[in-house]
Amino acid sequence: MFFGANPWLFLLFAAPGLWLVWRLYFRSGAALGVRRRRVLATLAAAAWIALAWFAVQPFRKLAPDVYHKPAVVLAVDESASYAALGGRAAARAGVDAARRHYESLGFRVRALGFATGAGLGRVLDSLAIPNLQAVLLWSDGRFQGEGEPRGAWDWPAPVFPVKVPTRQEAQGESAVLTLRSSGDLPAGAEIEVAWSGTAREAVLELRAAGETVWTRALERPPGSPPGARAARVYALPASVAARLAGDAGARPWEWKALVRPGDARENASARNDTLDVQFRGLRRARAVFVRPLRSLEERGLVDALSSDSAEVTAMLPGELKLLPGDVLWARAGARVMARADAMVEYHLPEDRARGAAFGGDARVAWSDSGAAFLPPEVLRLADLGMDGAMLRAPDSGVEALAWAEQDGRRGLLAWRPRSARARAFGFAPPPLWRTGFQAEAPGAAVRETQGRWVRGVAAWARGPRTLPRGPKRRRDPFDVEMSRLGADEETLARLASTSGGSVLEKNSWPALRGGQARETRFQAAALAPAWPMVLLIASLLCALWALRKRFQID
């Protein structure tokens, strides 16, 4: 039994009350019989004692304290990425050995499996295991869910990742291709490849448009252990650099890097072999204008196309020297004899005087193939600074690519001639020069949108000839899970250090604290509930008052 208030309150209430009862009924000179005296004194004393008992709030404990043995969790990754290389199968022997070891020391051992994406920390939080001393983890380190890795204060116990032997595998992490150029000629190229896995040998295969252009055996840096992440830089042959200079600027999506084990029989999954190549230091995309440029609007068009990733040059018709990937820009009506991979014929306001008038509220739309290039926030012509424009109406000779709609009419903003064999585009640029001199904030926002619109058309002209229509196919969750194979030792080591554990070799179990933990449970029953005690005290006082009236004391 225990009390909700200080037990000395019982004496503080009971002692003065009993003294008053003794003085009132045994020391006073009232003419009462012995029996009446005892009845009245008993009722008064009982009321005082009940009041004192209620004041100290006594409770009877229903649940005893519980003592918990020290606990260890043996967590095994159930993801397919860990099972693919045999890690999950190899972990079984270690899990059984760890269970026997800690059970012999008096520990409670609990084995659990967790799936990819769930997050080990979340699983442990949901279990709430008392007196948890350690978590032994068998995983490839790719189990982290949303919100992890966590801080050291979030882990309920130190985590000890256990290394187990797995099949050999090489997994590519990234491939960055750099071109060093001198003017328009390539001076050399190099590729930086990062990979991980336990394969003794790995092979890099560089592909362009489905064709293998270079192959190299990957060597680990000195001192890099198998399983750790490795990165090396390799110089590419001059022939690859020349092809890179000619093709990558226009078609970078066609360059792929394939990283796989040297022995094809060790390749656990071909799904994760191919990487998209990232480019750095390539010759900037070039826009070539046919001189002479006599209009201020043309000057604004040149300024909008110039950026860190693109350059603009102007050449006379007889001096045109085009490189692969160049986009040739020519004003409507100009005679151009050179052949280009892509050409944009731009129509300035004075060139498109004939056409239908459209206001700034006209809605802007474009075909599916332009969704990857044009700024999506362009909804009206006013967003492009075109409050009033004369636009050409569509006809059977052109394919509409981008257009304005108003009052059931359409006006072309970008189009493709149906008869052109090469990649030819027609373009009605926004009034770049006029808005370039607007200093107010709306003008600055419009200028930025205009620049993105013009650069989007240029990228559209350089882009792939066909783009997939409709929604993209969602990746199979299994593909995502298998997109990385091999132990991520950096993650495992970071997890161990942040939680207070360490990385273990096979069957090297840590020494843990073995003391029991006491859990105090506060399940109790009140021995002086409020309403019953109030009724009891009130009943005693009422009985005492009634007897005093009957005995004619009051």
Salt bridges, closest charged atoms under 4 A:
ASP65 OD1 - LYS61 NZ 3.14
ASP65 OD2 - ARG518 NE 3.82
GLU78 OE1 - ARG88 NH1 3.43
GLU103 OE2 - ARG99 NH1 3.89
ASP125 OD2 - ARG150 NH2 2.95
GLU173 OE2 - ARG142 NH2 3.71
GLU173 OE1 - ARG484 NE 3.24
GLU190 OE1 - ARG180 NH1 3.08
GLU192 OE1 - ARG280 NH2 3.62
GLU205 OE2 - ARG207 NE 2.95
GLU211 OE1 - ARG243 NH1 3.26
GLU219 OE2 - ARG216 NH2 3.45
ASP247 OD2 - ARG243 NE 3.45
ASP247 OD1 - ARG251 NH2 3.52
GLU254 OE1 - ARG251 NE 3.52
ASP263 OD2 - ARG265 NH2 3.02
GLU266 OE2 - ARG200 NH2 3.35
ASP276 OD1 - LYS256 NZ 2.39
GLU298 OE1 - ARG331 NH1 3.70
ASP303 OD1 - ARG299 NH2 3.68
GLU311 OE1 - ARG284 NH2 3.98
ASP326 OD1 - ARG283 NH1 3.78
ASP326 OD2 - ARG286 NH2 2.55
GLU345 OE1 - HIS347 NE2 3.39
GLU350 OE2 - ARG331 NH2 2.99
ASP351 OD2 - ARG331 NE 2.96
ASP361 OD1 - ARG380 NH1 3.17
ASP368 OD2 - ARG469 NH1 3.41
GLU377 OE2 - ARG452 NH1 2.31
ASP383 OD1 - ARG380 NH2 3.86
ASP395 OD2 - ARG392 NH2 2.99
GLU399 OE1 - ARG416 NH1 3.10
GLU405 OE1 - ARG363 NH2 2.47
GLU405 OE2 - ARG410 NH2 3.40
ASP479 OD1 - ARG271 NH1 2.05
GLU505 OE2 - LYS163 NZ 3.94
GLU519 OE1 - HIS68 NE2 2.42
ASP554 OD2 - ARG548 NE 2.84
